[in-house]
Amino acid sequence: MPARAQVVLIALACAVGVVLLGTLLLHLLRRRSIAAHVSVIVLVAVFAVVAGVTGTAQAMFISAHDLSVVLLVVAVVGAVALASSLVLGRRLAKQSVWEREARARERSVEESRRELVAWVSHDLRTPLAGMRAMAEALEDGVVDSPAQVAEYHRRIRLETDRLARMVDDLFELSRIHAGALRLQIEAVSLSDLVSDAVATIAPTASAKRVSLVAAPGAWPSVQGSDAELSRVVRNLLSNAVRHTPSEGAVLIAAGLDAGQAWLSVQDACGGISEATLPRVFDVAFRGEPARSPAISDGAGLGLAIARGLVQAQRGDIAVRNVPPGCRFVIRLPAAG
């Protein structure tokens, strides 16, 4: 057999043996990190070269001096390759984790989008069906007495207002998700902000016999957008009044903490289960069991919008159970 053919066969046999051992090792380490897998692959390549060189040396194709030189070169290159594989393996592992988290976020967003479409479709269909029935009744003369006609007109107006609020919420949420908010950041007085919001929500609270109680004392100012913060506070107060039983109270307080201003709204809803609490700010979430969907008149977007608007102003919003209900806390940079 020609010498070159013998060299090829010896090198091939040695390399295949090392590769088989490496494959077995990878199988045993299948639950380990990506960095470990990359290191094993590099070691397999290096040892395959060492095995091939050593095998051909044993067949007297190269001298002992040449063998020592080749092995020294392979050892140095192998050490560098192994160190590089550890660094690159860690970077690859981080990239893989980031990609998994990104895919998980995408799935979560897509699931929220599908849930939102389902909720909104249901909530739009109900008032539209009622409005159509009432309009047909008026058109066909089924309702002809002045009192009934006036009542039908009033109910159609109420349903129209409800649809307008839902469309407005959807538009605001789309602006938040698209990053299209244009905020004018300035010093905003929480006292004035809450006073205006309370005046807006007071008729609804009075009709339900729910008290709105603001804590006394000096209230701080924050760096934020007046219009967006007003909407946030109105959403929180409206949400609190909606879920507080009659003769209950909604407590509003504010203060300073470690250079940040905070504003809290506490209701008397009875609390939210710990398993459900993390989903309170999700799109289309309506809550259970204390916060029943049966008492909601929107698409479950108020708290999602509140979170988006607060975060857009470098703030944070959180919720926790505080007997007899839930306490929502907004934190924003303090003015000055």
C-alpha positions as CSV (number, residue, x, y, z in Angstrom):
1,M,0.0,0.0,0.0
2,P,1.4,3.5,-0.9
3,A,2.7,5.5,2.1
4,R,0.2,8.3,1.5
5,A,-2.7,5.9,1.6
6,Q,-1.4,4.5,4.9
7,V,-1.1,8.0,6.4
8,V,-4.7,8.8,5.3
9,L,-6.1,5.5,6.8
10,I,-4.2,5.9,10.1
11,A,-5.2,9.6,10.5
12,L,-8.8,8.7,9.6
13,A,-9.0,5.8,12.1
14,C,-7.6,8.0,14.9
15,A,-9.8,10.9,14.1
16,V,-13.0,8.7,13.8
17,G,-12.2,7.2,17.2
18,V,-11.8,10.6,18.9
19,V,-15.0,11.8,17.2
20,L,-17.0,8.8,18.5
21,L,-15.7,9.4,22.0
22,G,-16.6,13.1,21.6
23,T,-20.1,12.2,20.5
24,L,-20.6,10.0,23.5
25,L,-19.3,12.8,25.8
26,L,-21.7,15.3,24.2
27,H,-24.6,12.8,24.8
28,L,-23.7,12.5,28.4
29,L,-23.4,16.3,28.7
30,R,-26.7,17.0,26.8
31,R,-28.2,18.8,29.8
32,R,-25.2,21.0,30.4
33,S,-24.6,24.5,29.2
34,I,-23.9,25.6,25.6
35,A,-20.4,26.7,26.7
36,A,-19.6,23.1,27.8
37,H,-20.8,21.7,24.5
38,V,-18.7,24.2,22.5
39,S,-15.6,23.3,24.6
40,V,-16.1,19.6,24.0
41,I,-16.4,20.2,20.2
42,V,-13.1,22.2,20.3
43,L,-11.4,19.5,22.3
44,V,-12.6,16.8,19.9
45,A,-11.1,18.7,17.0
46,V,-7.8,19.3,18.9
47,F,-7.5,15.7,20.1
48,A,-8.4,14.4,16.6
49,V,-5.3,16.2,15.3
50,V,-3.2,14.9,18.2
51,A,-4.4,11.4,17.7
52,G,-3.7,11.5,13.9
53,V,-0.2,12.9,14.4
54,T,0.6,10.5,17.1
55,G,-0.7,7.5,15.1
56,T,1.3,8.4,12.0
57,A,4.4,9.0,14.2
58,Q,4.0,5.5,15.7
59,A,4.1,4.2,12.1
60,M,7.5,6.0,11.7
61,F,6.2,8.5,9.1
62,I,7.7,11.4,11.1
63,S,10.6,11.7,13.5
64,A,10.5,12.0,17.3
65,H,11.7,15.6,17.0
66,D,9.1,16.5,14.4
67,L,6.5,14.8,16.6
68,S,7.4,16.9,19.6
69,V,7.3,20.1,17.6
70,V,3.9,19.3,16.1
71,L,2.4,18.3,19.5
72,L,3.8,21.5,21.0
73,V,2.1,23.6,18.3
74,V,-1.1,21.6,18.6
75,A,-1.0,22.1,22.4
76,V,-0.6,25.9,22.2
77,V,-3.3,26.2,19.5
78,G,-5.6,23.9,21.5
79,A,-5.2,26.0,24.6
80,V,-6.0,29.2,22.8
81,A,-8.9,27.5,21.0
82,L,-10.3,26.1,24.3
83,A,-10.1,29.5,26.0
84,S,-11.8,31.1,23.0
85,S,-14.5,28.4,23.0
86,L,-15.3,29.1,26.7
87,V,-15.6,32.9,26.0
88,L,-17.6,32.4,22.8
89,G,-19.7,29.6,24.4
90,R,-20.8,31.9,27.2
91,R,-21.7,34.7,24.7
92,L,-23.6,32.1,22.7
93,A,-25.4,30.9,25.8
94,K,-26.4,34.5,26.7
95,Q,-27.6,35.1,23.1
96,S,-29.6,31.9,23.2
97,V,-31.2,32.9,26.5
98,W,-32.0,36.3,25.1
99,E,-33.5,34.8,22.1
100,R,-35.6,32.4,24.2
101,E,-36.8,35.3,26.3
102,A,-37.5,37.4,23.2
103,R,-39.6,34.5,21.7
104,A,-41.4,34.2,25.1
105,R,-42.2,37.9,25.0
106,E,-43.4,37.7,21.5
107,R,-45.7,34.8,22.3
108,S,-47.0,36.7,25.4
109,V,-47.7,39.8,23.3
110,E,-49.4,37.7,20.6
111,E,-51.5,36.0,23.2
112,S,-52.4,39.3,24.8
113,R,-53.3,40.7,21.3
114,R,-55.6,37.7,20.6
115,E,-57.2,38.0,24.0
116,L,-57.7,41.7,23.4
117,V,-59.4,41.1,20.1
118,A,-61.7,38.5,21.6
119,W,-62.6,40.9,24.5
120,V,-63.1,43.9,22.4
121,S,-65.1,42.0,19.8
122,H,-67.4,40.8,22.5
123,D,-67.8,44.2,24.1
124,L,-68.4,45.9,20.8
125,R,-70.9,43.4,19.7
126,T,-73.1,43.7,22.8
127,P,-73.8,47.5,22.7
128,L,-74.0,47.5,18.9
129,A,-76.7,44.8,19.0
130,G,-78.6,46.8,21.6
131,M,-78.3,50.1,19.7
132,R,-79.5,48.4,16.5
133,A,-82.5,46.8,18.2
134,M,-83.5,50.1,19.7
135,A,-83.0,52.0,16.4
136,E,-85.1,49.5,14.6
137,A,-87.8,49.7,17.2
138,L,-87.9,53.5,16.8
139,E,-87.8,53.2,13.0
140,D,-90.7,50.7,12.9
141,G,-92.8,52.6,15.3
142,V,-92.9,49.8,17.9
143,V,-92.1,52.5,20.5
144,D,-94.2,55.5,20.1
145,S,-94.9,57.1,23.5
146,P,-92.8,60.2,24.2
147,A,-91.5,58.7,27.5
148,Q,-90.4,55.5,25.8
149,V,-88.8,57.3,22.8
150,A,-86.9,59.5,25.2
151,E,-85.7,56.5,27.2
152,Y,-84.5,54.8,24.0
153,H,-82.7,57.9,23.0
154,R,-81.0,58.1,26.4
155,R,-79.9,54.5,26.3
156,I,-78.6,54.9,22.7
157,R,-76.6,57.9,23.9
158,L,-75.2,56.0,26.8
159,E,-74.1,53.1,24.6
160,T,-72.6,55.5,22.2
161,D,-70.6,57.1,25.0
162,R,-69.4,53.6,26.1
163,L,-68.3,52.8,22.5
164,A,-66.5,56.1,22.3
165,R,-64.6,55.4,25.6
166,M,-63.6,51.9,24.3
167,V,-62.3,53.3,21.0
168,D,-60.4,56.1,22.8
169,D,-58.8,53.4,25.1
170,L,-57.8,51.3,22.1
171,F,-56.3,54.4,20.4
172,E,-54.3,55.3,23.5
173,L,-53.1,51.8,23.9
174,S,-52.0,51.6,20.3
175,R,-50.0,54.9,20.7
176,I,-48.3,53.4,23.8
177,H,-47.3,50.2,22.0
178,A,-46.2,52.0,18.9
179,G,-44.0,54.4,20.9
180,A,-45.9,57.3,19.4
181,L,-46.5,59.2,22.6
182,R,-45.4,62.8,22.6
183,L,-45.0,63.9,26.2
184,Q,-44.4,67.4,27.5
185,I,-42.5,66.8,30.7
186,E,-42.9,69.5,33.3
187,A,-43.5,70.0,37.0
188,V,-47.0,68.7,37.9
189,S,-48.7,69.2,41.3
190,L,-50.1,65.9,42.5
191,S,-52.5,67.9,44.7
192,D,-54.0,69.7,41.7
193,L,-54.0,66.5,39.7
194,V,-55.9,64.5,42.2
195,S,-58.3,67.3,42.9
196,D,-59.3,67.5,39.3
197,A,-59.6,63.7,39.0
198,V,-61.7,63.5,42.2
199,A,-64.0,66.2,40.9
200,T,-64.5,64.1,37.7
201,I,-65.1,60.8,39.4
202,A,-67.1,62.2,42.3
203,P,-70.6,61.9,40.6
204,T,-70.0,58.2,39.9
205,A,-68.7,57.6,43.4
206,S,-71.7,59.5,44.9
207,A,-74.2,57.5,42.9
208,K,-72.6,54.3,44.2
209,R,-72.3,55.7,47.7
210,V,-68.5,55.3,47.8
211,S,-66.4,57.9,49.6
212,L,-63.3,59.4,48.1
213,V,-60.9,60.3,50.9
214,A,-57.6,62.2,50.3
215,A,-55.0,62.1,53.0
216,P,-54.1,65.5,54.5
217,G,-50.7,67.1,54.3
218,A,-48.4,68.6,51.8
219,W,-48.4,66.8,48.5
220,P,-45.3,66.8,46.3
221,S,-44.9,67.7,42.7
222,V,-43.5,65.3,40.0
223,Q,-41.8,65.5,36.7
224,G,-44.3,64.3,34.2
225,S,-47.0,65.1,31.6
226,D,-50.1,66.7,33.0
227,A,-52.6,65.3,30.5
228,E,-51.2,61.7,30.7
229,L,-50.9,61.7,34.5
230,S,-54.5,63.0,34.8
231,R,-55.6,60.1,32.7
232,V,-53.7,57.6,34.9
233,V,-55.2,59.0,38.1
234,R,-58.7,59.0,36.6
235,N,-58.3,55.4,35.5
236,L,-57.1,54.3,38.9
237,L,-59.9,56.2,40.7
238,S,-62.5,54.9,38.3
239,N,-61.2,51.4,38.7
240,A,-61.2,51.7,42.5
241,V,-64.8,53.1,42.7
242,R,-66.0,50.4,40.3
243,H,-64.7,47.6,42.5
244,T,-65.5,49.1,45.9
245,P,-68.8,48.1,47.4
246,S,-71.4,50.6,48.5
247,E,-70.7,52.4,51.7
248,G,-67.0,51.7,51.1
249,A,-64.1,54.2,50.7
250,V,-61.3,54.9,48.3
251,L,-58.2,56.3,50.0
252,I,-55.8,58.5,48.1
253,A,-52.4,59.5,49.5
254,A,-49.0,60.8,48.4
255,G,-45.5,61.5,49.6
256,L,-41.8,61.5,49.0
257,D,-39.5,58.5,49.4
258,A,-35.8,58.4,48.5
259,G,-36.0,61.3,46.0
260,Q,-39.1,59.9,44.3
261,A,-42.7,61.0,44.6
262,W,-45.4,58.4,45.1
263,L,-49.2,58.4,44.8
264,S,-51.4,55.6,46.1
265,V,-55.0,54.7,45.5
266,Q,-56.5,52.1,47.8
267,D,-59.9,50.5,47.2
268,A,-62.0,48.0,49.2
269,C,-62.5,45.3,46.6
270,G,-61.7,42.5,48.9
271,G,-58.3,41.7,47.4
272,I,-57.0,39.8,44.4
273,S,-55.6,36.3,44.6
274,E,-51.8,36.1,44.7
275,A,-51.8,34.0,41.5
276,T,-53.8,36.6,39.6
277,L,-52.0,39.7,41.1
278,P,-49.2,39.8,38.5
279,R,-51.7,39.9,35.6
280,V,-53.6,43.0,36.9
281,F,-51.9,45.3,34.4
282,D,-52.2,42.9,31.4
283,V,-54.3,44.0,28.4
284,A,-57.9,42.9,28.7
285,F,-57.5,41.6,32.2
286,R,-60.7,42.0,34.3
287,G,-59.8,40.0,37.4
288,E,-61.3,37.4,39.6
289,P,-62.8,36.6,41.9
290,A,-63.1,39.9,43.8
291,R,-63.0,41.8,40.5
292,S,-65.6,40.2,38.5
293,P,-66.0,40.8,34.8
294,A,-69.7,41.1,35.3
295,I,-69.2,44.6,36.8
296,S,-66.8,45.9,34.2
297,D,-68.1,48.4,31.6
298,G,-64.9,48.5,29.5
299,A,-62.5,46.3,27.7
300,G,-60.1,45.9,30.6
301,L,-57.7,48.4,29.2
302,G,-57.6,51.1,32.0
303,L,-54.8,49.6,34.1
304,A,-52.8,48.5,31.0
305,I,-53.0,52.1,29.7
306,A,-52.0,53.4,33.2
307,R,-48.9,51.3,33.3
308,G,-47.9,52.3,29.8
309,L,-48.3,56.0,30.5
310,V,-46.4,55.8,33.8
311,Q,-43.5,53.9,32.3
312,A,-43.3,56.3,29.4
313,Q,-42.6,59.0,32.0
314,R,-39.8,57.0,33.6
315,G,-42.0,56.0,36.5
316,D,-43.3,52.7,37.9
317,I,-46.7,51.4,39.0
318,A,-47.3,48.4,41.3
319,V,-50.2,46.8,43.2
320,R,-50.4,44.8,46.3
321,N,-53.2,43.5,48.6
322,V,-53.8,45.8,51.6
323,P,-57.0,44.9,53.6
324,P,-59.8,45.6,52.8
325,G,-58.7,45.7,49.2
326,C,-55.8,46.6,46.8
327,R,-53.4,49.4,46.9
328,F,-52.0,50.8,43.7
329,V,-48.8,52.9,44.0
330,I,-47.3,55.1,41.3
331,R,-43.7,56.3,41.6
332,L,-42.3,59.2,39.5
333,P,-39.3,61.5,39.7
334,A,-39.9,64.3,42.1
335,A,-39.9,67.8,40.7
336,G,-36.9,69.9,41.8
